[in-house]
Amino acid sequence: MTPDLPGWRHFSQGELDAAYNNTAAVARSAEILNSLTERSIKTRDRSAIALDLAYGAGKRQKIDLFACGHPNAPLLVFLHGGYWQRNAKDMFSVLAEGPLAHGFDVAMPGYTLAPEVALGRIVEECETAIRLLRVIGPAMNVAESRLIVSGWSAGGHLAARLSEMPEVDAALAISGIFDLEPIRHSYLQSALQLSAEEAHAQSPIHRIGQAGKPVTVIWGGAELPELQRQSRDYMAARQEARKPVGGGALAGEDHFTILAQLADPTSQVTGHLLALDSELQD
């Protein structure tokens, strides 16, 4: 399905750039990320069973693994955001805390950033990481059961895109990007250098026929309108195509506070993860 997208095409360049600038829109964004980074040190010390497990030769092609200690636990694979061009897996280790408390193991792969590689290559790296987890995970008592791929922002795009993999059972996309065409016309294009063909090919909203696994789409009710539209349109497209989808907006949450929720075992985001896993068991 190709959705009707008239709105952003009528933006000025400045309006379009502002419509996707989450950092500028949230005054506390740096503070929230810094707090998560500091808290992540303790999570790695307490719960990691493997750090920087290589899945390729690149310096960012590494995986951190966190174990809950339960046999045959489901695995959450979380992919960080940063518009495919910034941040690192180590900043987000604390987000494993919510899932770990409910009997999930958690894997956090890194990936090479743009502009060093193209977006298609980033997708391929993440696919390689997931395949490796399925192959070597059982020797480490992980990845033997259900595997849910998740991610925030650019990671939400990757989660939806990777839900097509046979190794993946479901996806939880948090504040994601599902149509890359407006990204291609924004300030983000200077690093991504997307062609029209690649933007279309890597947009989950144009791949719904290949993505039949359950997907939960959540976003903050206080996020930028364009980010909210991206998620609403993707949900609507999946519903129209009769593909399993759930989720919705979380009132009062912005692009960064919704991310921090995953560190809380009692949060709405963690609740969505549990509901998605329960759906897989029905």
Secondary structure, DSSP 8 states (H G I E B T S, - for coil): ------TGGGS-HHHHHHHT-HHHH-TTHHHHHHHHHHHHHHHHHHHEEEEEEESSSSTT-EEEEE--S-TT--EEEEE--STTTS--GGGGGGGGHHHHHTT-EEEEE----TTTS-HHHHHHHHHHHHHHHHHHGGGGT-SSS-EEEEEETHHHHHHHHHTTSTT--EEEEES-----HHHHTSTTHHHH---HHHHHHT-GGG-GGG--S-EEEEEETTS-HHHHHHHHHHHHHHHHTT--EEEEEETT--TTHHHHGGG-TTSHHHHHHHHHHHHHH-
